[in-house]
Amino acid sequence: MVRHREAVYCIARAQTGQAEAARDVTQDAFIAAFAALRRYDPARPLRWWLARIALNKGRDWRRRQAVRRFLLRWRDDGEGMGDAADPAPSPESTAMARAELARTVRAIEALPGSLREAIVLHGVEGMPQRDVADLFQVSEKTIETRVYRARKKLAKMLDSKD
């Protein structure tokens, strides 16, 4: 767990966009991995197996959030679900860097699921396209196209918000 915790957390953070939720998803991923350990194929890298579990747990979290948002629309009592952004740091020098990072994370979150997952696994986590393709059971060319489209959409989103 210690060896793969950071990578799983990064995937969870990309899926949730929230630090606290990412910690919960990371914990859920490791609990699920431990429960399914007998099904792990040692011929495949453990890191990618854990990444797949983290992706699935992140998807589950996003679905639950969508249901909660839907249900909250029907409640008229003014309570929110905690969608507030993390507070900005006080030092000005790090504030700008964090703002840019937050802007980038929001842009990644806005990508369609298949593009977001491809760019996070390949572009952020550094997983080879071949391994990402195996993980999703698609061709390597499909992952290459998804990464290309994700980068293009991200560039457009980040340029348009200047």
C-alpha positions, 0 to 999 in steps of 0.5 A: 500500500505504501508503494502505490498509495500516491499513484492511487491517490492521484487517480482518485483526485483526478476522478473526484477533484476533491482532496477529502473525497480522493482520500476516501476513494483511495481507501475504498480502492485499497479495501476493494483490492485487498478483498479481491487479492485472490483474483489478482493476476501476478503476471500483470503489474500490480500498479495497473491493477490497482489503477483500474480499481481506483478508476472504478471506485472514482466512477462509483463516487462520481455516480453517487455525487450525480445522484446526490445532486439530482436529489438535492435539486428537489429539496428546497431547504438550501443545504449544499453538499460541500462543493466548495473549493479548497481555500486559497493559500495565504502566500501570494507566490503559491496562490497563483500556482495553486490557482493555475493547478486548480484551473487545470484540474477543473478542466480535466474534470470537465473532459468526458470520462474516456478522455479524462481517464486516458489523459490521467493514466498516460499523461499524468501517471505515465502509464504506457499507452499499451498498458492503458489499452490493455486496462480498458481492453481497447487498441493502443491507437484508441488510447493514442487518439483519446490522449490526443483529443484530451490534450487538444480539448484541455488546450482549448479550455485553458486558452479560452479561460484567460 
